[in-house]
């Protein structure tokens, strides 16, 4: 389990390793907001409760205008690890089946690798669709592909505890938090 790092403004930044969080606290670059006293960190002369949420002492400027490339990790998370044609979840896939990236409009027909043209598909559906449009093979998309906002991209692939989720919800709002939790 990692530690949620908040900016000085309480904006959730990322999940960092607990050892890094402890180092930031010891160096007085961060303060612990939430700790887990059931799992203390110990050294020969030092004992400290494990930090779960820290807040940086100084504000860090984060650039907002960046476009994330479509990676399978983010794509599968955006689509909730579910085939957008048959609806099967990755845990329902059989032996030798996997999740794949499918281009709604195939590259050979002028499609691109953008967020609005790629979806998660199981290997069976992807093979059946092949180089055709969904309607040509009797498929319909369950959800229209869209570009996720930066909050979804950052947090979709990370596991957060309920305590950490509270801080994400406080900064971004409960509706964003609901979109991130399955």
DOFIRO-251094 format. One record per atom (N, C-alpha, C): x, z, y; residue in one letter. Coordinates in steps of 0.02 Angstrom, whole numbers, plus 32768, in hexadecimal, padded with zeros to 4 digits. Layout:
# DOFIRO-251094
XZYa/...
***
This chain:
# DOFIRO-251094
802A80007FC5x/800080008000x/802C8000803Ex/80187FDB8070x/803D7FD780AEx/801F800380E4x/803A7FFC811Fx/802580238159x/800D7FF2818Ex/7FD37FFF81ABx/7FB97FD581E1x/7FDE7FE58221x/7FFB7FB28240x/801E7FBA827Fx/7FF27FA282B8x/7FE67FCD82E8x/7FBE7FBC8323x/7FEC7FB3835Fx/7FDA7F86838Bx/7FFF7F7E83C9x/7FF07FBC83F5x/80127FC3842Cx/80067FFB845Ax/7FBE7FF98474x/7FA07FBE8474x/7F5A7FB6848Bx/7F287FC28453x/7F3F7FD88419x/7F177FE483DDx/7F017FA383BBx/7F1E7F6B83CDx/7F107F2C83ABx/7F337F2C8368x/7F0F7F208331x/7F2F7F1C82F0x/7F607EE182EEx/7F9E7EEF82DAx/7FD07EBA82D8x/7FDB7EA08291x/7FEC7ECD8264x/7FFA7EB8821Fx/7FFF7EF681F2x/80077EE881B2x/80167F1D8181x/80617F1B8175x/80827F54817Dx/80CA7F578172x/80D97F878139x/81147F81811Ax/81267FB080E6x/81297FF88101x/8118802780D8x/8117806D80EDx/815C80848104x/8190806D80E2x/81D5808180F6x/81E4806A813Dx/81CD802E814Fx/81D880148193x/81B1803F81C5x/8174805281B3x/814C807D81DFx/816E80C081EAx/818880DD81B6x/81AC811E81BCx/81E7811681EAx/820C80DF81E3x/824780D4820Ex/823280CE8257x/81FA80AB8265x/81E280A582AAx/81CE80E982C7x/81B08113829Dx/819B815682B4x/81D9818182C1x/8209817F8294x/824781A7829Dx/826C819182DCx/826E814F82E8x/828F81348324x/8266813C8363x/822B815A835Dx/81FD81658395x/81E6812483B6x/81E080EF838Dx/81C680B083A5x/817C80AA8394x/816280DA836Ex/811C80DA835Ax/81058122834Dx/80C3812B8351x/80A4816B8341x/807581628306x/8072819382DBx/8043819082A2x/7FFE81A582BAx/7FCD817A82AEx/7F88818B82C0x/7F6181A68284x/7F6F818B824Ax/7F4F81A1820Cx/7F8681A981D7x/7F8281DF81B1x/7FB481EC817Dx/7F9181FE813Cx/7FB681F68106x/7F9F820980C3x/7FCA824480AEx/7FAF828180B5x/7FD682BD80A4x/7FDC82C88059x/7FB482A48032x/7FB982AA7FE9x/7FF682877FCEx/8014825A7FF5x/805082367FDFx/808782408013x/80A782798016x/80DB82848048x/811B825D8037x/813F824B806Cx/8181822B8065x/81B48264806Dx/81E682658042x/8218829B8043x/825F82808040x/828A82A48062x/82D2829A805Ax/82F082DE804Fx/833082E28050x/835183238043x/833E83588077x/8338834380B6x/832A837380ECx/82EA83648112x/82C2833780FAx/828B831F8123x/824D831480F7x/821383268111x/81D3831980EFx/81A382FD8123x/817F82C88111x/815182A9813Fx/8116828D8118x/80D982978134x/809F82788114x/80A4822C811Ax/808D820980E8x/809181C080E7x/806481A2811Cx/8080817B814Ax/8056815C817Ex/802A81258161x/7FEB81248177x/7FBC80F18161x/7FAD80C2819Cx/7FAB80DE81D9x/7FA180B78217x/7FD280D1824Bx/7FF880A38269x/802580B682A0x/8014808D82DDx/802880A98317x/801E80868357x/806280818379x/80758044838Bx/80B5803983ACx/80B6805B83F0x/80EF80758403x/80F680988443x/80F68067847Ex/8110802B8473x/81137FF984A8x/80E87FBD8494x/80CA7F9D84C5x/80A07F6284BAx/80CB7F2784A7x/80B77F038473x/80D97EC6845Dx/80AC7E8B846Dx/80C67E5B8494x/80A07E1F84A5x/809D7DF18469x/80607DDD8455x/80557DB2841Bx/80387D708434x/80587D378425x/803B7CF78439x/7FFB7CE98412x/7FC77CD48434x/7F867CC98416x/7F797C808405x/7F987C538429x/7F897C0C8420x/7FB77BED83EBx/7FA97BFC83AFx/7FCD7BDB8379x/7F9A7BC48346x/7FAA7B8E8326x/7F7E7B7382F2x/7FA07B7F82AFx/7F7E7B9F8282x/7F987BAB8240x/7F8F7B6D8216x/7FC37B5C81F2x/7FBD7B2581C3x/7F907B3A818Ax/7F727B09816Ax/7F477B178131x/7F747B2380F4x/7F777B6180DFx/7F9B7B7180A1x/7F677B84806Dx/7F787B7D802Ex/7F487B8F7FFAx/7F357BD87FFFx/7F637C038010x/7F557C4B8016x/7F1D7C578048x/7F247C3A8084x/7EF17C4380B8x/7EB17C1C80A8x/7EB87BE1808Ax/7E7E7BB98078x/7E527BDD8045x/7E727BF68010x/7E4D7C197FDCx/7E2C7C597FF8x/7E507C7C8023x/7E337CB88042x/7DF87CA6806Ex/7DFE7C708095x/7DC67C5B80C0x/7D887C4D8097x/7D917C2E805Dx/7D597C1B8032x/7D487C517FFFx/7D627C8D8008x/7D537CC77FDEx/7D647CBB7F94x/7D997C947F88x/7DB27C867F44x/7D7C7C697F17x/7D527C3E7F35x/7D197C217F12x/7D197BD57F1Bx/7D0B7BB27EE4x/7D057B697EE7x/7CCB7B577F15x/7CD67B2B7F44x/7CA27B197F74x/7C717AE57F59x/7C7B7AD07F1Bx/7C4C7AA17EFCx/7C217AC47EC8x/7C407AE77E98x/7C187B077E63x/7C0C7B517E70x/7C327B6F7E9Dx/7C287BB57EAEx/7C4C7BE87E82x/7C727BD07E51x/7C957C007E25x/7CCD7C237E4Bx/7CD57C647E3Ex/7D0B7C8C7E5Ax/7D497C837E2Fx/7D847C917E4Bx/7DC27C877E24x/7DC37CB07DE4x/7DA27CEA7DE4x/7DA27D137DA7x/7D757CF57D71x/7D497CC67D84x/7D1C7CA57D54x/7D3A7C667D35x/7D747C517D4Ex/7D927C137D35x/7DAE7C1E7CEFx/7DA87BEA7CC7x/7DC07BED7C82x/7E0B7BE37C7Cx/7E217BE57C3Ex/7E677BD97C2Ex/7E7B7B947C46x/7EB37B8D7C65x/7ECD7B4D7C80x/7EA67B347CBCx/7E7A7B5C7CD8x/7E587B4A7D16x/7E767B737D4Fx/7E737B587D8Ax/7E8D7B7C7DC4x/7E697B647E03x/7E757B877E39x/7E5B7B717E7Ax/7E8B7B3D7E96x/7E707B0A7EB5x/7E987AD57ED3x/7E7E7AC67F19x/7EA47A9F7F3Cx/7E907A887F7Ex/7E6F7A447F75x/7E357A3A7F94x/7E1479F97F91x/7E0879E07FD7x/7E1379A07FE0x/7E06797F8020x/7DBF7963801Ex/7D93797C8049x/7D4E7965804Bx/7D4D79198054x/7D7079018086x/7D7A78BA808Fx/7DC178AD8076x/7DC9788A803Ex/7E0B7881801Fx/7E3E78638050x/7E7D78748045x/7EB3785A806Fx/7EB5780E806Cx/7EA677F28032x/7EA777A8802Ax/7E7177868053x/7E3F77AC806Ax/7E0977908092x/7E0E77A580DBx/7E4877BE80EEx/7E5377D08134x/7E4878198144x/7E3F78438112x/7E38788B811Dx/7E7A78AA8130x/7E7878E88146x/7EB5790B815Ax/7EBA794E8137x/7EEF79738147x/7EFA79B5812Bx/7EE279ED8158x/7EB579DE8186x/7E9C7A1081B5x/7E6A7A408195x/7E5D7A7781B6x/7E307AAB819Ex/7DEA7A908190x/7DD37A5F81B7x/7D8F7A4681B0x/7D877A128178x/7DBF7A018157x/7DBC79CE8122x/7DD379E880DEx/7DE97A2680DAx/7DFF7A408099x/7DD47A7B8084x/7DC87A808044x/7DA27AB78027x/7DC27ACD7FE6x/7DAF7B077FCFx/7DC57B207F8Fx/7D987B017F59x/7DB87AE97F24x/7D937ACC7EECx/7DB47AE27EABx/7D8C7AEC7E78x/7DAA7AFA7E37x/7DC77AB97E1Dx/7DF67ABD7DEFx/7E177A807DD7x/7DE67A517DB5x/7DB37A6C7D94x/7D807A427D73x/7D5A7A187DA6x/7D417A387DDBx/7D1C7A137E0Fx/7D4A79E37E34x/7D8779F77E41x/7DB579CC7E65x/7DC4798C7E3Dx/7DCC79937DFBx/7DD779587DD1x/7D99792B7DCFx/7D5E794A7DCCx/7D2079247DCAx/7D1578FE7E0Bx/7D23791E7E44x/7D1A78FE7E85x/7D4D78C77E8Fx/7D8978D27E7Ax/7DC078A17E7Fx/7DC878877EC6x/7DC678467ECEx/7DD378267F0Ex/7D93780E7F30x/7D5F78377F29x/7D1E78237F45x/7D0678587F77x/7CD378467F9Cx/7CB178757FC8x/7C8378A17F9Dx/7C7478DF7FB3x/7C4A790B7F8Ax/7C0778EC7F77x/7BE678CA7FA4x/7BA578AC7F95x/7BA878757F60x/7BE178537F5Bx/7BE8781D7F2Bx/7BEC78357EE3x/7BFC78747ED9x/7C00788E7E95x/7BCC78C57E89x/7B9C78CB7EB5x/7B6678FB7EACx/7B7779427EC1x/7BAC794B7EE7x/7BC0798E7EFFx/7BA5799A7F45x/7B9B79D97F54x/7B8979EF7F98x/7BB37A2D7FA7x/7BCD7A2F7FE2x/7BF47A6A7FF7x/7BC67AA68000x/7BDB7ADF7FE8x/7BB47B1D7FF0x/7BB87B368037x/7BF27B2E8057x/7BFD7B43809Cx/7C257B0D80BEx/7C137AFA80FAx/7C397AC88120x/7C7E7AE48131x/7CB37ABE8125x/7CF67AD78135x/7CFF7ADE8181x/7D227B138194x/7D2E7B2181DBx/7D727B4181E2x/7D8C7B3F821Fx/7DCC7B5F822Cx/7DBF7BA9823Bx/7DDE7BD58214x/7DD47C1D8220x/7DF67C338261x/7DDC7C678280x/7DFD7C8082BCx/7E3C7CA782A8x/7E657CB882D9x/7EA57CD882CAx/7E9D7D1B82A8x/7E687D3F82B7x/7E5E7D818297x/7E527D78824Cx/7E287D47823Bx/7E1B7D3B81F4x/7E5A7D2581D0x/7E837CFB81F1x/7EC07CE481D1x/7EF07D1D81C5x/7EF67D4981F5x/7F257D8081EEx/7F0F7DB181B9x/7ECF7DC281B6x/7EB97DF9818Bx/7E997DE3814Ax/7E8A7DA38142x/7E677D8D8105x/7E8F7D9880C6x/7ED07D9480C9x/7EF97D99808Dx/7F197DDE8085x/7F087E0D80AFx/7F257E5080ABx/7EF07E818092x/7F067EB0806Bx/7ED97EE58054x/7EE27F218083x/7EAB7F38809Dx/7EAD7F7280CAx/7E837FAA80ACx/7E977FE680BBx/7E72802180A5x/7E37802C80D5x/7E07805480C1x/7DCF806380EFx/7DE680818132x/7E1A80AB8130x/7E3580C8816Ex/7E518092819Bx/7E778063817Dx/7E93802C81A4x/7E5C7FFD81BDx/7E2A7FF18194x/7DF27FC681A8x/7DCE7FE281E5x/7DCB802481EAx/7DAB80448224x/7DCC802E8265x/7E0F80298266x/7E33801582A3x/7E2A7FCB82B1x/7E277FA2827Dx/7E1B7F5B8287x/7DD57F5182A4x/7DA47F75828Ax/7D607F7282A4x/7D5A7F8B82EBx/7D807FC082FCx/7D7D7FDA8340x/7D967FA78373x/7DC97F808361x/7DE67F518390x/7DBF7F0F8392x/7DAF7EF38358x/7D907EB18355x/7D447EB2834Fx/7D287EEA833Ex/7CE07EF08337x/7CCA7EEF82EEx/7C917F0C82E2x/7C777F12829Ex/7C667ED0827Ex/7C517E9E82A6x/7C407E5D8289x/7C7D7E3A826Cx/7CB77E40828Cx/7CF57E248270x/7D097E4A8231x/7D017E8B8233x/7D127EB381F8x/7CE67EA081BDx/7CA67E9481C8x/7C7A7E7F8191x/7C8E7E3C8175x/7CA67E0F81A0x/7CBC7DCD8189x/7CFB7DD2815Dx/7D227E068168x/7D607E0E8142x/7D577E328100x/7D227E5980FAx/7D187E7E80BCx/7CE97E58808Ex/7CFC7E52804Ex/7CD37E2B8020x/7C917E4B8010x/
***
